[in-house]
Structure formats: C-alpha cells, structure tokens
Amino acid sequence: MLDDLDRHLLDILVRDSRTSLKDLAQQVGMS
C-alpha cells in the first residue's frame, strides 16, 4: 500500500515538473 502511494506521489511530482518545464520552455521561446 505504501509503495503504491509513493509511486502515485512520484508520478504526480514528475508530471508537475514536466509541465512546469514545458511552460518554462514556452515562455522562453516566446520572449
């Protein structure tokens, strides 16, 4: 159970970092 929860949290963290990196790249590309 804890492993599944940790994996879920890791997935959320990775997804968040990926989206913020994408947003950052778009902002840099626009400016």
C-alpha distances in whole Angstrom, upper triangle without the diagonal:
4,5,5,6,9,10,11,12,14,15,17,18,20,21,23,24,26,27,29,30,32,33,35,36,38,39,41,42,44,45
4,5,5,6,8,10,10,12,14,15,16,18,20,21,22,24,26,27,28,30,31,33,34,36,37,39,40,42,43
4,5,5,6,9,10,10,12,14,15,16,18,20,21,22,24,26,27,28,30,31,33,34,36,37,38,40,42
4,5,5,6,9,10,10,12,14,15,16,18,20,21,23,24,26,27,29,30,31,33,35,36,37,39,41
4,5,5,6,9,10,11,12,14,15,17,18,20,21,23,24,26,27,28,30,32,33,35,36,38,39
4,5,5,6,9,10,10,12,14,15,16,18,20,21,22,24,26,27,28,30,31,33,34,36,37
4,5,5,6,9,10,10,12,14,15,16,18,20,21,22,24,25,27,28,30,31,33,34,36
4,5,5,6,9,10,11,12,14,15,17,18,20,21,23,24,26,27,29,30,31,33,35
4,5,5,6,9,10,11,12,14,15,16,18,20,21,22,24,26,27,28,30,32,33
4,5,5,6,8,10,11,12,14,15,16,18,20,21,22,24,26,27,28,30,32
4,5,5,6,9,10,10,12,14,15,16,18,20,21,22,24,26,27,29,30
4,5,5,6,9,10,11,12,14,15,16,18,20,21,22,24,26,27,29
4,5,5,6,9,10,11,12,14,15,16,18,20,21,22,24,26,27
4,5,5,6,9,10,10,12,14,15,16,18,20,21,22,24,26
4,6,5,6,9,10,10,12,14,15,16,18,20,21,23,24
4,5,5,6,9,10,11,12,14,15,16,18,20,21,23
4,6,5,6,8,10,10,12,14,15,16,18,20,21
4,6,5,6,9,10,10,12,14,15,16,18,20
4,5,5,6,8,10,10,12,14,15,16,18
4,5,5,6,8,10,10,12,14,15,16
4,5,5,6,9,10,10,12,14,15
4,5,5,6,9,10,10,12,14
4,5,5,6,9,10,11,12
4,5,5,6,9,10,11
4,5,5,6,9,10
4,5,5,6,9
4,5,5,6
4,5,5
4,6
4
